[in-house]
Each structure stands twice: as structure tokens, then as C-alpha cells.
Amino acid sequence: MMLFEQSPLFIVLLPITAALLCPLLSKLKKKLGSYVVMAALFGAMLSAFTTLSRTLNDGGSKVHYWMGNWPAPIGIEFVVDPLNSLVLCMITVLAFLISIYSIPFLKDEEWLVYGGYYSLYALLTVGLCGMVATGDLFNMYVFLEVMSIAGYGLIALGGKKSMLAAFRYLLIGTIGASFYLLGTAFIYSLTGSLNMADIAVRITPFYSTPLFAMACACFLVAFGIKMALFPLHGWQPDSYTFAHPGAIGFIAGCMSKVPAYAMIRVFFYVFGVNNPVVEHLLNVLGVLGIAGILIGSVMALAQYDFRRMLAYSSVAQLGYIAIGLAMGNMYGFIGAVLHLINHAFMKACLFLVVGGLTYRYGEINLYRLGGLNNKMPISTIAIILAVLSMVGIPPTAGFFSKWYLLLGAYEGAQYIYIVVLVVSSLLNALYFFRIIEQMFVEKEATLTEIHKPETKFGLPVTMIIPIATTGLSILILGIYSTDIVSRIIKLGLPEVFVR
């Protein structure tokens, strides 16, 4: 029972402990540290599902965990509800699966690289989970920095070109973190508190002040940079293209979604959307979302590098989340949150397949995929499911999040969003269906194998299992989307949508 009550803490405590022990254990025996990290991530995943179960069993009520038994707002607390518990489950599932997937990429590395990789990987999980679970604005900044520093390291491990990509991300990411810290300072000067629940009560008299408007603008820029919202996405294409192939599935799946959730948490739950400043901010977010969807889709259409196409596709997909929030109604909000979850698995699945291509052939050209359906059948099925979901074909997950976005646009009489969603789906079909065309229609490409196939599926088992699982998850999330919305997301809606 005691362990059950400690579940919110274990989500962060287990990975950070493993991250600290990993280099030492890897020195003793190269693979030992990685096994400890994987076990810790599995434990964090179980803790996340336990926490979700606790919130659902309590009728959707929040679970407060006070560090050192110091009550908020004096002490530091974790606050979990059905919504952020769902996001924690998303992060930990992908973290555990992709930690297994990374093994073949590191088998020839020295112990220092092996241990350093898994230590950074565990710290990235800590940062992501901490940002989602914390109930304190300043501690969100701390976890944001942990996430960013670990992300810089994993991107830099990708090779020579990745060093420049990581450095560019470091420079732009530091600007984003500085804006976040400024926004936090402004809010503290107004309310005298850093606890989110406390701020939500104290901030009301300051809605019309210039300092509150400046704080909101700072948070928008900070989260926009971290989630690669157009036009603040300049760091993302190179980072996604040159990052370590073992980690990019996790980076692309979660590192942009967690800042998006943080934006939701701050603007919808702490500040509230029933004030003119946040209303104007959401209008700006809608314009940026539309631009990101259209420009990101067009840029993705122009790429021949599979990784770069997926990077620009992510810019467009994050635009869906932005316009869903900008709609300012329940259906738009549900669509945004559902797409946040769905896209994490869709994009992780696609990048895992790309990593598989890199591992076996070193080939990532979109126009050299002929015959892949025969050489890598499981990967081909995963690609088909992910592509159908990205375009929005039922019963895959992407259809249902787009459906809620369309409902939100219709309910709010915001017909421009309907037009944008339809146009973007057509563009998605253009640049994603060419992948299927290349695999099934074009003649078999002549590719040189860097690694011989270890199984009949073309890749090692440790890579096949995560690819198959994420691909299957896209279908499961679609089939059970109604239950996810009714039993989880609706229990965690902001008060403005519940009234």
C-alpha cells in the first residue's frame, strides 16, 4: 500500500537513480548500466499506469504528492490527474520500448559511450516526466533544463553533423529557457508564489496588468521554441535529421509533445482562458498553427531525405495541436490532447523504421525504398499504419484526433480551421503515400547491407519488437479513442469546459 502511494515519485526517482548509477555500472561491465536503466524505465512505466489507475478510481480527482511531507505552497509537490497521468504513460511506454530498440546501435561502442548514452536517455525521461508531473512553475523550469541538456547530448551523439545541430539547438533552446524563466519571475512578482494551484487563485486580480501580458508572451515564446512551433522551429529539422538513430524515435515522439502539454497546463489550468490576455494569445497561437500546418506540409513535400521529411511533418502536426487549443472549446481541446498522444506514437513509429533502415542499409532516401515490403515486412506494416494515421484514415488514431478538431472548428464556427485541416490532410496524403508507392510499386532498389539481417524480418529482435508495438499502438489508440476521451481526457478537462 505504501509503494502504491509513492507511485508519482517513482516515475521520476527510478530513472534518475539509474542515470546516476549507469556510468559506474557500465565501467564494471559494459551492458550492466543499460540493463539497470531499462529496469528503471519499466518500473517508471508501471508507476505511471498505477498513478493513472489511482486518479481514475478516485473519479478523476487530483493526487497530490508533497516532497518531504512539506505541504504546498511552501513545499514542492507533484500533482497528477487523469490527463497528465495519460501523458506520463505515453512517455514511459515509449522510453522503455526505445531503450530496448537502441541496443544494436551501441553494441560496438566503448563502455563510456554505452553508459553515457543510457545515462542521458534516463535523464531525458526524468526531465520529460518531471515537467508533466510537477505542480511548481520553477521546478518545471528545472525539469525543462534536465530534458534539454539530455536532449542536446543525445543529438550530439549522432555523428559529426549532429554536433552542429546540437549546438544550434542549445543556442535556441537557451533563449527559450530564458523566456520561460522571465515569465516565471513576472508571475512570482505578481503573486508571490510559484505553486501552480496557488497562482491560479492569486493571479485573478492581475489579468489586466501589462506584467501579466508580458509573462504570457514569454511563456508562449518559451513553449513555442521547445515544441518547435512555427516560426520558432529552426532548430528542429537538423536535430531530427542528424540525432543518434537509436534515440531519435524518443526525441521526436516526446520532446516536442511535453512542452505542448506544459503550454496547456499553464494557459488552461493556471491562468485560465476566461481572460482577454489569454484569449488574444490563443488567437496568435491559431495563426501560427495555420502557418505551421501549411508551410510544414509544403516543406515536407519537397524533401527526399526520409528523416527531414518527418521533421517538417512534425512542424505541421504540432500546428494541429496549436489550432485545437486556439479554438477555445471542448472539442478543440480534446482534439489537441488526443493528437498530442497519437502523434507521439505515430512519429516514434516512423522514426524507428527510419532507424532500422539506417542500421541495415545506411539508406534514408525516400526514392530508394523499392522492395522494402519483402526485405522488412514488419517495418512495412508499421509504416502503412503510421501513414494511414498521419493522413487521417479510420480506424487509425490520427482520424479520431482530426475528427475532434473538425468538430471543434464547426462548433466554434471557425471554418478556416476546417479548410486548413482538409488541405493539410491532402498534402499529408501526397507526401506520405509516395512512401507506400516506392515500397510496393517501384522496382527493388539496389542497397548495400551494412548489417546482415539477423531474423527473417530484416532487423534484430530488439528493434522489431518496439517497431511492431508502436505500430500496433496506433491501431489500438484509434479503436479505443472513444474510451480514452470519455474515461480519461474528459475527467481532466479545464473548469471552463466543465461548467
N, C-alpha and C positions, 0 to 999 in steps of 0.2 A: 504493500500500500504506500509505503514511504517512497519507494522508487517511482511509483505511478505519479505521485505528487511532484516529483522533481523533473518530470519529463521535459518541460520547457527549457530548463537549464542544460540538460544532457544534449540537446540539439546543438548547442554551441560548445559545451565543455568537452565532449568526447573528441571532436575534430581538432580543437586547439591543443589538447593534450597530446594527441597523436602527431600533430605537426611539430611540436617541440621535441618529441622523442625520436622522430623519424630519422634525422641525420645521424644521431648516435647509433641507433639500431642498424642503419644501413652500413655504417662503418664496420660493425661487428660481423654482419652478414648482409650482403647487398640487397636481397629481396625482403629481409625481415621488416624493415621500416615500412615498406609498401603494404605488407600484409596487415600491419597494425593500423595503418591509415584506412585500409578497406574495411577492417573490422569496426573501426570507429565510425566510419560513414554509414555502415549497415546499422549500427546502434543508433546513430542520429536519425536515420530513416524510421526505425521502429519508434523512436521517441516522438517524431513528428506525427506519425499516424496515431499514436497514443494520445497526443495533445489534441488532435482533430477529434478523436472519439470523445474526449472529455468535454470539449466545447459543445458537441452535438448532443451528448447525453444531458447536458445542463440546459438544453433548449436554446442554444446559441449564445449563452451568456459568456462574458469575457472571463478568462482565467488570468489572475494577477500573480506574478512571482516576484517577491521582493528579495533582492540580493542582501545577504547578511541579516535578513529579517528586519531591515530598516524600511518602514512604510513610506510610500510616495506621499508628497513630492520631495521629501528630504532624501530618501534613498533612491537607488537605481532599481528600476523594475522592468521585467518583460511583461508584455500584455499580449495575449493570444485570444483570438476569436475565430469563428469558422472560416472567415475569409483569409486571414494571414496564415492560419494553420494549413489551409489548402495550398498556399504558395510555398510554405515550408516543406510540405510533402513533395511538391514539384521539384524543389531544389535538391532535396536529399535523395530522391529517387534517381535523378539524373547524375548527381555527384557519385553515387555508389556505382551505377552502371558504367559510367565513363571512366571511373578509376580502374575498373577491370579491363575496359577497352584499351587503355593506354599501355598495358604490359608489353605487347610486341614491339612497340616503338622504342622501348628503353632497354631491351634485352642485351644490347651490345655496349651500353654505356657503363662508365665507371661508377663506383658506389656514390661518389659525390653528386654527380648529375642525377642518378637514380633517386637518391634520398632527397636531394634538393627539389626535384620535380614534385614528388609526392608531398613534401612539406608545404610547398607553395600551393599545391592543389587543395590540401586540407585547410590552409589559411583562407583561400578563396571561398571555400564553403562556409567557414566561420564568418567572414565578412558579409556574405550574402544572407545567411540565416540571421545574423545579428541585426542587420538593417531591417529585416522584416519583423522580428520579434520585439525589438526594443520599444519602450514607451517613453523614451527620453530623446529630445532633439539633439543634444550634444553627443550622446552615445551613438546616435545614428551616424553622426559625422565620424566618430572613431571607427565604427564598423565600415563605413564608406571608404575610409583610408586603408583599412586592412584589405578590403576587397580590391581596391585599386592597385595597391603595391603588389599583391599576389598576382593580379592580372598582368601588370607590367612584366613581371618575371616570367610568367608562362608564355607570354607573347614573345619575349626576347629569346626564349629557348628554341624558337623555330628555325634559327639559322642567321646568316649574315644580313639578309634583307629585313628580317624581323627586328633586328636591333634598332634600325631607324624608325620602323613602325612603332615599336615600344616607346622610343624616346619622344616621338610626336604625340603619342597618347599621353605620356607622362606630362608633357608641357600643357596640353589642352586640358587634361584631367585635373591638373593642379589649379588651373583657372576655375574649373567647375567647383572644386572643393573650396576654393577661396570664396566664391559667391555663396556657397552653402553656409560657410562659417559667418559671413557678413549677415546673411538673413537670420541666422540663429541669434547673433548678437543684437540685431534690431528687435527681435521678438523678446529677448531677455530684458532689454532696456524698457520695453513697454509693460511687460507683465511681471518681471522679477522671478520668473520660473522657467525651467527647461522641461518639466514633465508635460507630456502632450495633453493628458486629460486636464491637468491644471490650467494649461494655456487655453484650452478650448473654453473654459469658464471665464478666464480673466481677459481674454482678447476682445470680447464683445464691445466694450466702450471705445475701442480704438479703431474700429472698422473704417472710419472716415479720415484717419490721420495719414499724412504723407509718409511717415515712417513705416506704417503697416503696408502701404502700397510698395515702398521700396523693398521691404522684406519679401513680399510676394514675387516681385520681379526677380530678386536674387535667387529665390528658390526655383523659379521657372527656368532660369538660365542654368543653374547648377544641375537640376534633374535632366534638363534638355541635353546637356553635354554628355552626361553619364549614360543616358538611354539612347544616344545617337539620334535625337530628334532633328529633323531638317530645320534650319541650315547649320545646325551645330554638330553635324555628323562627320566632319572632315577627318577625324582620327580613325573612323571605323573601317573603311574599305581595305586599307593596307593592313590593319591589325588582324582582320578576319582572313585576309589572303595569306599572310606570312606567319601567323601564330603556330605554335607547336601543334602538329596534326593530331596528337593524342588528346590535347586539351581543348581544341577549338570547338568541339561539339558542346562542351560545358560552358565555355565562354560565350558562344553565340546563343546558346539556349537560355542562359540565365543572367548574364552580366548586364544586359540591357533591360530585362524584364523587372529586375528588382528595383532599380531606380524609378521605373514606371510605377511600380506598386508604391514606392515611397512618395511619389508625387500624389497618388490617390490618397494615401494616408494623411498627408499634410493638408491638402486643399479640401478634401471632402470630410475628413473626420476631425481635424484640429481647427482649421479656420472656418470651415463650413462654406457652402456655396450660396447661402442666402444673404450675401453682402455684395455691394456694387464692384468692389475691387476684384474679388474672385470671379464674378460674372464676366467682367471685362477680360480678365486673364484667360478664362475659358474660351472666349471668342478668339483671342490671339492664338490659343492652342489649336482651335479648329482650323484657322487659316494655315498655320504651319503644318498641321496634319494633312490637309488637302494638298499642299505643295509637295510634302514629302511623299505622299502616295503616288502622285503623277510623275514627279521627277525621278523618284527612286525606281519606279516601274520602267520608265523610258531608259534610264541608265542601265538597268539590269538587262534590258533587251539588247543593248549594244555590246555586251560582254561576251568573250569567248572562253575566259577563264572561269571554270565552274565555281571556284571559291569567291571570286569577285562578283559574279552574278548573284550569288546567295547573299553577299554583303549588301549590295544595293537593294535586293529584295527585302532585306530586314529593315532598311530605312522606310520602304513603302509599308511594310506590315506594321511597324510601330506607329505609322500615321493612322492606321485603323484604331489603335488604342487611343490616340490623341483625339480623333473626331468623336469617338464614343463618349469620352469624358466631356467634350465640348457640347454635346447635345443637351447635357444638363437634365436628363430624365432617367427613369429607372431602367428602361430597356437599353438605352445607350450605355449606361453604366455597366449593366450585366454583360452586354456585348464586348465592352472593353476588357473587363476582367476575364471573361471566358476566352477571349482572343489572346490575352496575356499567357494563360495557361496552355492553350492549344498550340500557340506559335512556339513556345519553348520546346515542346516535343517535336513539332514539325521540323524546326530548323536544326535541332540537335540531331534528328534522324538523318537529314540531308548531309550535314557536315560529317557525321560518322561514316556515311557511304563515301564521301569525298576522301576522308582519311584512309578508308580501305583501298581506294584507287591509288592514292599516293603510296601506300605501303606496298602494294603488289606491283604497280607499274611505274610509279613516279609520274603519272599522266593525269592531268586535270583539264585537258582541252575538251570543251563541250562537243566539238565536232570530231572527236576520236573515241566515241563510245560504242561504235558498231560491234555487235556480237556480245555485249556485256550481259545480255539476258541468258546466254549459255554459259559464260565463264563465271558469273557471280549471281546465281539465281535468287538467293535470299536478299541480297542488296538490291536487286532489280525490283522485287516485290515491295521492299521498303520504299524505294524511290517512287513507285507508282502510287502507293498510299499517301506519301507525303505530297506529291504533286497534285493529286486529286483534292487533297485537303487545302493546299495553298490556293488552288483555283476556286474552291468552294463547292465541291460536288458531294452530295449526300451519299452514304451516311457518314462520311468522314468528319472529323472535328471542325475543320475550317468552315464548313457550310453553316453550322449552327451559330457560331460566333458572328458570322456575317449576317445571318438571319436576324439576330437580335439587334445588330447595328441598323439594319434596314427598318425594323420595327420602331427603333428609337427615332430615326430620321423622319419616319412617317408620322409618328405621334407628335413630334415637335414641329411638323410642317416645314422641315428643313430639307427641302427637296434637292438642294445642291449636293448634299451628302449622298443621297440615293444615286444621283448621276455619277458621282465620283466612285462610289462602290462598284457600280456596274462597269464603268470604263476600266477601272483597275483590275477587275476580275477578267475582263477580256485581255488586257495586257499580260496578266499573270498566265493566262492560257497560252498566249503567244510564246512567251519565253520559257515556260515550263514544259509545254507539250513537245517542244523541239528536242528535249532530252529523251522523251519516250520515242520520238521519231528516230533519233540517232541510234537508240538501242535496238529497236525492232525492225526498222526499215532499211537503214543504211547497211552497206556491206561491212563485214567484220574488219575492224581496224587491226593493223599490224602493230602490236605493242610488245615491248621488251620487258620480260618479267624480272623485277628486282628481287622479289621473294617468290619462290615456288609455292603453289597452293598446298597448304597443309591438310586441307579437308576437301571433300567434293564440292563444297560451297565456295571455294576460292580464297578463303581467308581463315586465319586461326579461330578456334572456338571462342577465345576470349574477346574477339571482335564481332563474331557472328551473333552471339547472344545479345549484346547491347543494341546492335542494329535491328535485330528481329523484335526485341522488346519495345524499342521506341516506335518502330513501325506499327506494331500491334496496338500500342497505346493510342495512336492516332485514331484507330478504328474504335477502340473501347471508349475513348473520350467522346466520340461522336454518338455512339449508341446510348451512352448513359448521360448525355449532356442535360437532358431534362431533369434527371435526379440530381446532378451536380448543381444546377441552378436552383431548384426548388428546396433541396435539403441542405445546401451549404451556402451558396452565394446570397440567396435571399435572406438568410438568417443574419448575414453580416452587412446588410445594406446600411448606408448612412441614414440618419434620422430623417433628413429632408425627404427621402423617398418612402419612408415607412408611414409617415403621417397621412 
